[in-house]
Amino acid sequence: MRRPATALGSLAAAAALTLATAAPADAATGRLILITDEASLVLHLHDGDVERCVDLPESTRAVFNGTDAFVLLNSAGCAFAAELGLSSTLPPGAGLRVERPFTVSVRIPKS
């Protein structure tokens, strides 16, 4: 029971960190925050100029979308996400618990 509570606490901390350091509206930047088994935060910075795909580490338990765009969660890795897999979206400012094998990669669109 300790791990879910720790992961949820980390997700809340990640949300607060992202909101506290939000970029100005004219800048297309953001952070994709991954929370792992060890309650570690893994930040992927996004500048908005290019589309980016991130394969999630096996130990990822939650994803927080700190970007200014909807991100695409996919059940296939980045190399195959365009052709294979089921996908769903995660809105800006939202977090989601990751369930394998349903979420394997996250694609951040070009802003």
VOBA-365935 format. One record per residue (C-alpha): x, y, z; residue in one letter. Coordinates in Angstrom, 1 decimal. Example, Ala and Ser with C-alpha at 12.3 -4.5 7.8 and 13.67 -1.06 7.14 Angstrom:
<rs>
        u        v        w   res
     12.3     -4.5      7.8     a
     13.7     -1.1      7.1     s
</rs>
This chain:
<rs>
        u        v        w   res
      0.0      0.0      0.0     m
      3.0      2.3      0.5     r
      4.0      2.4     -3.2     r
      0.6      3.7     -4.5     p
      0.6      6.4     -1.8     a
      4.2      7.3     -2.6     t
      3.5      7.4     -6.4     a
      0.4      9.6     -5.8     l
      2.4     11.9     -3.6     g
      5.1     12.2     -6.2     s
      2.5     12.9     -8.9     l
      1.1     15.7     -6.7     a
      4.6     17.1     -6.2     a
      5.3     16.9     -9.9     a
      2.1     18.8    -10.7     a
      3.0     21.5     -8.1     a
      6.5     21.8     -9.6     l
      5.2     22.2    -13.1     t
      2.6     24.8    -12.2     l
      5.0     26.8    -10.1     a
      7.5     27.0    -12.9     t
      5.2     27.4    -15.9     a
      6.5     29.1    -18.9     a
      5.0     32.3    -20.4     p
      2.1     31.8    -22.7     a
      4.1     32.7    -25.8     d
      6.7     30.0    -25.2     a
      5.9     26.5    -26.4     a
      7.7     24.6    -23.7     t
      6.7     22.0    -21.2     g
      7.7     19.0    -19.2     r
      6.7     15.4    -19.5     l
      7.2     13.9    -16.0     i
      7.5     10.2    -15.5     l
      7.2      8.6    -12.0     i
      9.0      5.3    -11.5     t
      8.8      2.5     -9.0     d
     11.4      4.2     -6.9     e
      9.2      7.3     -6.8     a
     11.9      9.0     -8.9     s
     10.9     11.9    -11.2     l
     12.2     11.7    -14.8     v
     11.8     15.0    -16.7     l
     11.7     15.3    -20.5     h
     11.8     18.9    -21.5     l
     10.0     19.9    -24.7     h
     10.6     23.1    -26.6     d
      7.7     22.7    -29.1     g
      9.7     23.0    -32.3     d
      9.6     19.2    -33.1     v
      7.4     16.2    -32.4     e
      9.0     14.0    -29.8     r
      8.3     10.4    -28.7     c
      9.5      8.9    -25.4     v
      9.6      5.2    -24.8     d
      8.7      4.7    -21.1     l
     11.1      2.9    -18.8     p
      9.7     -0.5    -17.6     e
      9.5      0.9    -14.0     s
      7.2      3.8    -15.0     t
      4.1      3.9    -12.8     r
      2.6      7.3    -13.7     a
      2.9     10.1    -16.3     v
      2.2     13.8    -15.8     f
      1.7     16.0    -18.8     n
      3.2     19.4    -18.0     g
      3.3     20.5    -21.6     t
      0.8     22.9    -23.2     d
     -0.5     20.2    -25.7     a
     -2.4     17.0    -25.6     f
      0.1     14.1    -25.6     v
     -0.6     10.7    -27.1     l
     -0.2      7.6    -25.0     l
      0.5      4.5    -27.1     n
      0.6      0.7    -26.5     s
      3.5      0.4    -29.0     a
      7.0      1.7    -28.7     g
      8.1      4.9    -30.5     c
      9.5      3.0    -33.4     a
      6.2      1.3    -34.2     f
      3.6      3.7    -32.7     a
      2.5      5.2    -36.0     a
      1.7      1.7    -37.5     e
      0.7     -0.3    -34.4     l
     -0.8      0.0    -31.0     g
     -3.8      1.5    -29.4     l
     -3.6      5.1    -28.3     s
     -5.4      7.6    -26.0     s
     -4.7     11.3    -25.2     t
     -3.7     13.0    -21.9     l
     -4.6     16.7    -21.7     p
     -2.2     19.4    -20.5     p
     -1.9     19.5    -16.7     g
     -3.3     15.9    -16.2     a
     -1.6     12.8    -14.8     g
     -2.4      9.2    -15.3     l
     -1.3      5.9    -13.7     r
      0.5      3.8    -16.3     v
     -0.8      0.2    -16.9     e
      1.5     -2.1    -18.9     r
      1.1     -3.2    -21.7     p
     -1.5     -0.5    -22.5     f
      1.0      2.4    -22.2     t
      4.5      1.9    -23.6     v
      5.3      5.3    -25.2     s
      4.2      8.9    -25.1     v
      4.3     11.2    -28.2     r
      4.4     15.0    -27.7     i
      3.2     16.8    -30.8     p
      4.9     19.8    -32.4     k
      3.3     22.9    -30.9     s
</rs>
